[in-house]
């Protein structure tokens, strides 16, 4: 069997290693450059690779192709493979048959990284032999090749879910759905929603779907489509009748199989309403996997949040600097601004993904004293908020943005980097953007 891997990044190299281990003839092809560290790994395993090209003769004769999530379906080489009837799948789809581990699959437009890390933390504290993969850390395929975990907690993007045929998680979580990555879905929101729900399409009545009961897109889809999985909703507003989690009188309640877990929300390590929901989802998983209540409680109390997600960096001269670089869409920024309790200088901008800023208007009016635009083209942001804030400054580097934010902020204010956009105009990725933000603050 010939396995061709498109993309020589983390998921591609992991898939290549697993494929080689399982007896496939493996070829890795990347249209861009492959990092030196990955080249060394591929070479050490005796895996043939190429970069900065796609040699069709070496690719179109594949029995199966694993496409890295960053490569769109409309890429010419992918279209040729589909035209030839070659199976093009995701890393998760390729790796899943090679492990007997229970998988917890977590998707959503926002909160999935925090929920994934929190779920992993609770299960690890509970003594399970658990791996963390998907969009985070070492790739799932690589871990399946090298480790023997009993449980995997997987953060799954819509791009990874698009490449699923048979994979099913035993426990699936959809944190929420809001418009994102619409450029990859022909600007059709319904296609993006359907992509997220692929996480439950192969689930059976023995599996579980945990989801936000208040999310309009989720509710509408569930009303119009039948699923087999056992439903476990969570809500801040509605008391769930059977299995599920809810908020009442500042206490989190979660019932699974008639077992009730309860905890005061002021003991949660993470602040904000959205993080109560993330805690509810993680709690439900922990209960399903029989973690002790006391361990769940302790884990939710001592969890350290995700880097680049409402990360408090430093307080300088009474001004709090907050790194929310992972907020690459409007909905993420909504959560960030909603959690702000002081006048805010907001650093925003980057590569627009079809954003509609209307839902931010009330929060911007209430909380934002000045906007610092950081991007190559800030016209859409400028047009949206020109009449809403008194001060708006355009910048083209992180150092400049932070320097200007410092001048605009007074004691008792906050400076919030929450871009609402992708980072590729000025930065490698959102981590690079967040790290540059932190470095610029340390340099103040």
C-alpha positions as CSV (number, residue, x, y, z in Angstrom):
1,X,0.0,0.0,0.0
2,X,1.3,3.4,-1.0
3,X,0.7,6.3,1.4
4,X,1.2,9.8,0.2
5,X,1.3,12.6,2.8
6,X,0.6,16.1,1.7
7,X,2.3,18.6,4.1
8,X,5.5,18.1,6.0
9,X,4.4,19.6,9.3
10,X,3.4,18.1,12.6
11,X,0.5,16.0,11.4
12,X,2.2,15.1,8.2
13,X,5.4,13.8,9.8
14,X,3.4,11.9,12.5
15,X,1.3,10.2,9.8
16,X,4.4,9.3,7.8
17,X,6.1,7.7,10.9
18,X,2.9,5.7,11.7
19,X,2.5,4.7,8.0
20,X,6.1,3.5,7.8
21,X,5.7,1.5,11.1
22,X,2.6,-0.2,9.7
23,X,4.3,-1.3,6.5
24,X,3.2,1.4,4.0
25,X,5.4,2.7,1.3
26,X,5.5,6.4,2.3
27,X,6.1,9.6,0.4
28,X,5.9,13.1,1.9
29,X,5.3,16.1,-0.4
30,X,5.1,19.7,0.8
31,X,4.5,22.6,-1.6
32,X,6.3,24.9,0.8
33,X,9.5,24.4,2.8
34,X,9.8,21.7,5.5
35,X,11.3,22.6,8.8
36,X,14.9,21.3,9.3
37,X,13.8,19.4,12.4
38,X,11.1,17.5,10.5
39,X,13.5,16.8,7.6
40,X,15.9,15.2,10.0
41,X,13.1,13.0,11.5
42,X,11.8,11.9,8.1
43,X,15.4,11.1,6.9
44,X,16.1,9.1,10.1
45,X,13.1,6.9,9.5
46,X,14.1,6.4,5.8
47,X,11.0,8.2,4.5
48,X,11.3,9.8,1.1
49,X,10.2,13.5,1.0
50,X,10.2,16.5,-1.3
51,X,9.6,20.2,-0.7
52,X,8.6,23.3,-2.7
53,X,6.8,21.1,-5.2
54,X,4.2,18.4,-5.8
55,X,5.6,15.8,-8.2
56,X,2.4,14.4,-9.7
57,X,3.9,11.1,-10.8
58,X,4.8,10.4,-7.2
59,X,1.5,11.5,-5.8
60,X,-1.3,10.4,-8.1
61,X,-0.3,6.7,-7.8
62,X,-1.2,6.7,-4.1
63,X,-3.6,4.2,-2.5
64,X,-4.4,6.6,0.2
65,X,-3.5,10.3,0.8
66,X,-3.3,12.1,4.1
67,X,-3.9,15.8,3.6
68,X,-2.6,18.2,6.3
69,X,-5.4,20.4,7.7
70,X,-3.8,23.6,6.3
71,X,-4.2,22.5,2.7
72,X,-7.6,23.4,1.2
73,X,-9.7,21.0,-0.8
74,X,-9.5,23.3,-3.8
75,X,-5.7,22.9,-4.1
76,X,-5.0,21.6,-7.6
77,X,-3.2,18.5,-6.5
78,X,-6.1,17.6,-4.1
79,X,-8.6,18.1,-6.9
80,X,-6.6,15.8,-9.2
81,X,-6.5,13.1,-6.5
82,X,-10.3,13.4,-5.9
83,X,-10.9,13.2,-9.7
84,X,-8.9,10.0,-9.8
85,X,-11.0,8.5,-7.0
86,X,-8.1,8.4,-4.5
87,X,-9.1,8.4,-0.9
88,X,-8.0,11.8,0.7
89,X,-8.3,11.6,4.5
90,X,-7.2,13.5,7.6
91,X,-4.5,12.4,10.1
92,X,-7.2,11.5,12.7
93,X,-8.9,9.2,10.2
94,X,-5.6,7.5,9.3
95,X,-4.4,7.0,12.8
96,X,-7.6,6.0,14.6
97,X,-7.8,2.3,13.4
98,X,-4.3,1.7,14.8
99,X,-5.2,2.3,18.5
100,X,-7.8,0.8,20.9
101,X,-7.7,3.9,23.1
102,X,-10.9,5.7,24.0
103,X,-10.9,9.1,22.3
104,X,-12.5,12.3,23.4
105,X,-13.0,14.6,20.4
106,X,-13.4,18.3,21.1
107,X,-14.4,20.9,18.4
108,X,-16.0,24.3,18.3
109,X,-15.4,27.8,17.0
110,X,-14.1,29.0,20.4
111,X,-13.0,27.5,23.7
112,X,-11.9,24.2,22.2
113,X,-8.2,24.6,23.2
114,X,-9.1,25.6,26.8
115,X,-11.7,22.8,27.0
116,X,-9.2,20.3,25.6
117,X,-6.4,21.3,28.0
118,X,-8.8,21.3,31.0
119,X,-10.3,17.9,30.1
120,X,-6.8,16.5,29.7
121,X,-5.7,18.0,33.1
122,X,-8.7,16.5,34.9
123,X,-8.3,13.0,33.4
124,X,-4.5,13.1,34.1
125,X,-5.1,14.2,37.7
126,X,-7.6,11.3,37.9
127,X,-4.8,8.8,37.2
128,X,-5.7,7.9,33.6
129,X,-3.0,7.1,31.1
130,X,-4.0,9.9,28.8
131,X,-2.6,11.6,25.7
132,X,-3.2,15.1,24.3
133,X,-3.2,15.6,20.6
134,X,-5.1,16.9,17.5
135,X,-4.4,20.6,17.1
136,X,-2.2,20.6,20.3
137,X,1.3,19.3,20.9
138,X,2.6,16.1,19.3
139,X,0.3,14.8,16.5
140,X,-2.2,12.0,17.2
141,X,-0.6,9.7,14.6
142,X,2.9,10.2,16.0
143,X,1.7,9.3,19.5
144,X,-0.2,6.3,18.3
145,X,3.1,5.1,16.7
146,X,5.2,5.7,19.8
147,X,3.0,5.6,22.9
148,X,0.3,3.4,24.3
149,X,-2.2,5.7,25.9
150,X,-5.6,4.3,27.1
151,X,-7.3,7.6,26.4
152,X,-6.7,10.5,24.0
153,X,-8.1,14.0,24.3
154,X,-8.2,15.4,20.8
155,X,-8.7,19.0,19.8
156,X,-10.3,18.8,16.3
157,X,-10.6,21.6,13.8
158,X,-13.3,21.7,11.1
159,X,-10.5,21.0,8.6
160,X,-9.5,17.8,10.4
161,X,-13.2,16.7,10.6
162,X,-13.6,17.3,6.9
163,X,-11.2,14.4,6.3
164,X,-13.2,11.9,8.4
165,X,-14.9,8.8,6.9
166,X,-15.2,6.3,9.7
167,X,-13.6,7.9,12.8
168,X,-15.8,8.4,15.8
169,X,-14.9,9.6,19.3
170,X,-16.5,7.8,22.2
171,X,-17.2,11.2,23.7
172,X,-17.6,14.3,21.5
173,X,-17.8,17.9,22.6
174,X,-19.0,20.9,20.5
175,X,-18.2,23.9,22.6
176,X,-20.1,26.4,20.3
177,X,-20.4,27.4,16.7
178,X,-20.0,30.8,15.2
179,X,-18.9,32.0,11.8
180,X,-15.2,31.2,11.2
181,X,-12.9,30.1,8.4
182,X,-15.8,30.9,6.0
183,X,-13.2,31.5,3.2
184,X,-12.6,27.7,3.3
185,X,-16.4,27.0,3.0
186,X,-17.4,29.1,0.0
187,X,-18.6,31.7,2.5
188,X,-21.5,29.4,3.3
189,X,-22.1,29.2,7.1
190,X,-24.2,26.1,6.8
191,X,-21.3,24.2,5.3
192,X,-19.1,25.2,8.2
193,X,-21.7,24.1,10.7
194,X,-22.1,20.7,8.9
195,X,-18.3,20.3,9.1
196,X,-18.4,20.7,12.9
197,X,-21.2,18.1,13.2
198,X,-19.1,15.5,11.4
199,X,-17.7,14.8,14.9
200,X,-20.9,12.9,15.8
201,X,-21.8,11.4,12.4
202,X,-20.4,7.9,13.1
203,X,-21.3,7.9,16.8
204,X,-23.6,5.1,18.1
205,X,-26.1,5.0,21.0
206,X,-23.1,3.9,23.2
207,X,-21.4,7.2,22.6
208,X,-21.9,10.7,23.9
209,X,-22.3,14.2,22.5
210,X,-21.7,17.1,25.0
211,X,-22.8,20.5,23.6
212,X,-23.9,24.0,24.5
213,X,-27.6,24.1,24.8
214,X,-27.8,27.9,24.3
215,X,-25.9,27.9,21.0
216,X,-28.3,28.8,18.2
217,X,-26.4,27.1,15.4
218,X,-26.1,23.9,17.5
219,X,-29.8,23.9,18.5
220,X,-31.0,24.5,14.9
221,X,-28.9,21.7,13.5
222,X,-30.0,19.2,16.2
223,X,-33.6,20.1,15.6
224,X,-33.2,19.3,11.8
225,X,-30.9,16.3,12.0
226,X,-31.1,13.0,13.9
227,X,-28.0,11.8,15.8
228,X,-27.4,8.4,17.5
229,X,-25.2,9.6,20.4
230,X,-26.6,10.1,23.9
231,X,-27.0,13.9,24.3
232,X,-25.4,15.7,27.2
233,X,-26.2,19.4,27.1
234,X,-24.8,22.2,29.3
235,X,-26.3,25.6,29.9
236,X,-25.9,28.7,32.1
237,X,-29.6,29.5,31.7
238,X,-31.6,26.3,31.6
239,X,-31.7,23.5,34.1
240,X,-31.2,20.2,32.3
241,X,-33.8,17.6,33.1
242,X,-31.6,14.5,32.7
243,X,-27.9,14.1,31.9
244,X,-26.2,17.4,31.5
245,X,-24.8,20.4,33.4
246,X,-26.3,23.8,34.4
247,X,-25.7,26.8,36.6
248,X,-27.9,27.6,39.6
249,X,-27.2,30.2,42.4
250,X,-23.5,30.4,41.5
251,X,-23.1,26.7,41.7
252,X,-22.1,24.3,38.8
253,X,-24.3,21.2,38.7
254,X,-23.5,18.2,36.5
255,X,-25.5,15.0,36.4
256,X,-24.3,11.9,34.6
257,X,-26.1,8.5,35.0
258,X,-27.9,9.8,38.1
259,X,-24.6,10.9,39.7
260,X,-24.6,14.5,40.7
261,X,-21.5,16.7,40.9
262,X,-21.6,20.2,42.3
263,X,-19.1,23.0,42.8
264,X,-19.2,26.7,43.6
265,X,-18.1,28.7,40.4
266,X,-16.0,31.1,42.5
267,X,-13.6,28.1,43.1
268,X,-13.0,27.6,39.4
269,X,-9.4,28.5,38.3
270,X,-10.7,30.2,35.1
271,X,-12.7,33.4,35.1
272,X,-15.6,34.3,32.8
273,X,-19.0,32.9,31.8
274,X,-17.5,31.1,28.8
275,X,-15.1,29.3,31.1
276,X,-17.9,28.0,33.3
277,X,-19.2,26.3,30.1
278,X,-15.7,24.9,29.4
279,X,-15.6,23.6,33.0
280,X,-19.1,22.0,32.5
281,X,-17.9,20.1,29.4
282,X,-14.7,18.9,31.0
283,X,-16.7,17.8,34.1
284,X,-19.1,15.8,32.1
285,X,-16.2,13.9,30.4
286,X,-14.6,13.2,33.7
287,X,-17.9,11.8,35.1
288,X,-18.4,9.6,32.1
289,X,-14.8,8.2,32.6
290,X,-15.5,7.7,36.3
291,X,-13.1,10.2,37.8
292,X,-13.6,10.8,41.5
293,X,-15.6,13.9,42.4
294,X,-13.0,15.2,44.7
295,X,-10.3,14.9,41.9
296,X,-12.6,16.8,39.5
297,X,-13.1,19.6,42.0
298,X,-9.3,19.9,42.7
299,X,-8.5,19.8,39.0
300,X,-10.9,22.6,38.2
301,X,-9.4,24.7,41.0
302,X,-5.7,24.3,40.2
303,X,-5.8,24.4,36.3
304,X,-3.5,26.8,34.6
305,X,-5.1,28.4,31.5
306,X,-4.0,28.1,27.9
307,X,-1.2,30.3,26.6
308,X,-2.4,33.1,24.2
309,X,-6.0,32.9,25.5
310,X,-6.8,35.8,27.9
311,X,-3.3,35.4,29.3
312,X,-2.4,38.1,31.8
313,X,1.2,39.1,30.9
314,X,2.3,41.9,33.1
315,X,1.0,44.9,35.0
316,X,3.1,48.0,34.3
317,X,2.3,51.4,36.0
318,X,-1.1,50.1,36.9
319,X,-2.0,48.9,33.4
320,X,-2.8,45.2,32.8
321,X,-1.5,43.8,29.5
322,X,-3.5,40.8,28.3
323,X,-2.5,38.4,25.5
324,X,-5.5,36.9,23.6
325,X,-3.7,36.3,20.3
326,X,-5.6,33.1,19.8
327,X,-8.8,35.1,19.3
328,X,-8.8,34.8,15.6
329,X,-12.6,35.4,15.1
330,X,-15.3,37.9,16.2
331,X,-16.9,35.4,18.6
332,X,-13.6,34.9,20.5
333,X,-13.2,38.7,20.8
334,X,-16.8,39.0,22.1
335,X,-15.8,36.7,25.0
336,X,-12.7,38.7,25.7
337,X,-14.4,42.1,25.7
338,X,-17.2,40.7,27.8
339,X,-14.8,39.6,30.5
340,X,-13.1,43.1,30.7
341,X,-13.9,45.0,33.8
342,X,-11.7,48.1,33.2
343,X,-11.4,50.7,30.3
344,X,-9.6,48.9,27.5
345,X,-7.1,49.8,24.8
346,X,-7.9,47.1,22.2
347,X,-5.2,45.9,19.7
348,X,-7.0,44.3,16.7
349,X,-6.4,43.4,13.1
350,X,-4.8,40.9,10.7
351,X,-6.1,38.9,7.8
352,X,-9.9,39.2,7.8
353,X,-11.8,35.9,7.4
354,X,-15.1,37.4,6.4
355,X,-15.8,39.1,9.8
356,X,-19.0,40.9,10.7
357,X,-18.2,43.2,13.6
358,X,-21.8,44.3,14.3
359,X,-22.2,42.0,17.4
360,X,-19.2,43.7,19.0
361,X,-20.6,47.2,18.8
362,X,-22.3,47.3,22.3
363,X,-19.2,45.9,24.0
364,X,-16.9,48.3,22.2
365,X,-19.0,51.3,23.1
366,X,-19.1,50.2,26.7
367,X,-15.6,49.0,27.3
368,X,-13.1,50.2,24.6
369,X,-11.5,53.7,25.0
370,X,-9.1,53.4,22.0
371,X,-8.4,51.0,19.2
372,X,-4.9,50.2,17.9
373,X,-5.1,48.5,14.4
374,X,-2.4,46.0,13.7
375,X,-2.4,44.7,10.1
376,X,-1.5,45.4,6.5
377,X,-5.1,46.4,5.6
378,X,-7.1,47.8,8.5
379,X,-9.9,49.4,6.3
380,X,-12.7,47.1,7.4
381,X,-12.0,47.6,11.1
382,X,-11.6,51.3,10.6
383,X,-15.0,51.5,8.8
384,X,-16.7,49.5,11.4
385,X,-15.5,51.4,14.5
386,X,-14.7,54.8,13.2
387,X,-17.7,56.4,14.8
388,X,-17.7,54.2,17.9
389,X,-14.4,55.2,19.6
390,X,-12.7,58.5,19.8
391,X,-9.1,57.3,19.2
392,X,-8.1,54.9,16.4
393,X,-4.4,54.4,15.4
394,X,-3.0,52.3,12.6
395,X,0.2,50.4,13.1
396,X,2.2,47.8,11.1
397,X,4.4,46.2,13.7
398,X,3.9,44.7,17.2
399,X,6.5,47.0,18.8
400,X,4.7,50.0,17.4
401,X,1.3,48.8,18.5
402,X,2.4,48.1,22.1
403,X,4.2,51.5,22.3
404,X,1.1,53.4,21.2
405,X,-1.1,51.3,23.4
406,X,1.1,52.2,26.4
407,X,0.8,55.9,25.6
408,X,-3.0,55.6,25.3
409,X,-3.5,53.6,28.5
410,X,-3.8,55.2,32.0
411,X,-3.5,53.7,35.4
412,X,-6.4,51.3,36.0
413,X,-6.8,50.5,32.3
414,X,-6.1,47.3,30.4
415,X,-4.3,46.7,27.0
416,X,-5.9,43.8,25.3
417,X,-4.5,42.0,22.2
418,X,-7.5,40.3,20.8
419,X,-7.1,40.4,17.0
420,X,-10.4,38.9,15.6
421,X,-8.3,38.0,12.5
422,X,-5.7,35.5,11.3
423,X,-2.1,36.5,11.7
424,X,-0.5,35.6,8.4
425,X,0.0,39.2,7.1
426,X,2.7,40.1,9.7
427,X,3.3,36.9,11.7
428,X,4.0,33.2,11.2
429,X,0.9,32.2,13.3
430,X,-1.1,33.3,16.4
431,X,1.7,31.9,18.7
432,X,4.3,34.1,17.0
433,X,2.0,37.1,17.3
434,X,1.3,36.4,21.0
435,X,5.0,35.8,21.7
436,X,6.0,39.1,19.9
437,X,3.3,40.9,22.0
438,X,4.7,39.5,25.2
439,X,8.3,40.4,24.2
440,X,7.2,43.9,23.3
441,X,5.7,44.3,26.8
442,X,8.8,42.9,28.5
443,X,10.8,45.6,26.5
444,X,8.7,48.5,27.8
